[in-house]
């Protein structure tokens, strides 16, 4: 159910961004899967599909739009038991900062000294 809410929010943001006209809007929702496509005349394009595997939803999608600076932006993602993961992005996503040295040492110490309760 969460993916439907996320998809609806994304559509609302895309539509509220400008007074855009819908070029294509398709949706097929079944008990164990769904597919949805939205394409607007302002360059926004959203495609998403999901399948139920046991009790877990696996959702894959593509999004594309034109930034306020006029650049084409696109990303591909998957959302599953591991959370939301961007598989590719154009332009590339920024590189996260390195783990601070003190935290890295702490993580290494924890790995080397597992809890006796575990």
C-alpha positions as CSV (number, residue, x, y, z in Angstrom):
1,X,0.0,0.0,0.0
2,X,2.9,2.4,0.7
3,X,4.0,2.3,-2.9
4,X,0.6,3.4,-4.1
5,X,0.8,6.4,-1.7
6,X,4.4,7.2,-2.8
7,X,3.3,7.0,-6.5
8,X,0.3,9.2,-5.9
9,X,2.4,11.8,-4.1
10,X,4.9,11.8,-6.9
11,X,2.1,12.2,-9.5
12,X,0.7,15.1,-7.4
13,X,4.1,16.8,-7.2
14,X,4.6,16.4,-10.9
15,X,1.2,17.7,-11.8
16,X,1.4,20.6,-9.3
17,X,4.8,21.7,-10.7
18,X,3.3,23.4,-13.7
19,X,0.1,23.6,-15.6
20,X,1.1,20.6,-17.7
21,X,-1.0,18.6,-20.0
22,X,-1.2,14.8,-19.7
23,X,0.2,13.1,-22.8
24,X,-0.2,9.6,-21.5
25,X,-1.7,8.1,-18.4
26,X,-2.0,4.3,-18.1
27,X,-2.5,2.2,-15.0
28,X,-3.2,-1.5,-14.6
29,X,-3.7,-2.7,-11.0
30,X,-4.1,-6.3,-10.1
31,X,-4.0,-8.2,-6.8
32,X,-0.3,-9.3,-7.2
33,X,1.1,-6.7,-9.6
34,X,0.6,-3.3,-11.0
35,X,2.0,-1.0,-13.8
36,X,1.6,2.7,-14.2
37,X,2.8,5.3,-16.6
38,X,2.4,9.1,-16.6
39,X,3.8,11.4,-19.2
40,X,3.3,15.2,-19.3
41,X,4.0,17.7,-21.9
42,X,6.5,19.5,-19.7
43,X,9.0,16.6,-19.9
44,X,7.9,14.7,-16.8
45,X,7.7,10.9,-17.3
46,X,7.1,8.4,-14.6
47,X,6.9,4.6,-15.1
48,X,6.5,2.2,-12.3
49,X,5.8,-1.5,-11.9
50,X,5.5,-3.8,-8.9
51,X,5.1,-7.4,-8.2
52,X,4.2,-9.2,-5.0
53,X,6.7,-12.0,-4.2
54,X,5.3,-13.9,-1.2
55,X,4.6,-11.1,1.3
56,X,7.1,-8.7,-0.2
57,X,6.5,-6.1,-2.9
58,X,9.2,-5.4,-5.3
59,X,8.7,-2.1,-7.1
60,X,10.8,-0.9,-10.0
61,X,10.6,2.4,-11.8
62,X,12.0,5.2,-13.9
63,X,11.5,8.9,-13.5
64,X,12.6,11.7,-15.8
65,X,12.0,15.5,-15.8
66,X,13.6,18.7,-16.8
67,X,15.3,20.7,-14.0
68,X,14.7,24.5,-13.5
69,X,18.1,25.0,-15.2
70,X,16.8,23.2,-18.3
71,X,18.9,20.0,-17.8
72,X,17.4,16.5,-18.4
73,X,17.3,14.5,-15.1
74,X,16.5,10.8,-15.0
75,X,16.8,8.0,-12.5
76,X,16.0,4.3,-12.2
77,X,15.2,2.7,-8.9
78,X,14.0,-0.4,-7.1
79,X,12.2,-0.5,-3.8
80,X,12.1,-3.8,-1.9
81,X,12.9,-5.3,1.5
82,X,16.2,-3.4,1.4
83,X,14.4,-0.1,1.0
84,X,14.5,2.5,-1.9
85,X,17.7,2.2,-4.0
86,X,18.7,4.3,-6.9
87,X,20.2,2.1,-9.5
88,X,21.2,4.8,-11.9
89,X,20.9,8.6,-12.1
90,X,21.7,11.2,-14.7
91,X,23.3,13.5,-13.7
92,X,25.0,11.1,-11.2
93,X,24.0,11.5,-7.5
94,X,26.5,13.2,-5.3
95,X,29.1,11.0,-3.6
96,X,28.3,10.7,0.1
97,X,31.0,12.0,2.4
98,X,33.5,9.5,3.8
99,X,32.8,7.9,7.2
100,X,34.7,9.9,9.9
101,X,37.8,8.1,11.2
102,X,36.6,7.8,14.8
103,X,33.3,6.2,13.6
104,X,35.2,3.9,11.3
105,X,37.4,2.7,14.2
106,X,34.3,2.2,16.3
107,X,32.7,0.1,13.7
108,X,35.8,-2.0,13.3
109,X,36.0,-2.5,17.1
110,X,32.4,-3.6,17.3
111,X,32.9,-6.1,14.4
112,X,36.0,-7.5,16.2
113,X,34.2,-7.7,19.6
114,X,30.7,-9.1,19.0
115,X,28.2,-9.1,21.8
116,X,28.3,-12.2,24.0
117,X,24.5,-12.2,24.0
118,X,24.5,-12.7,20.2
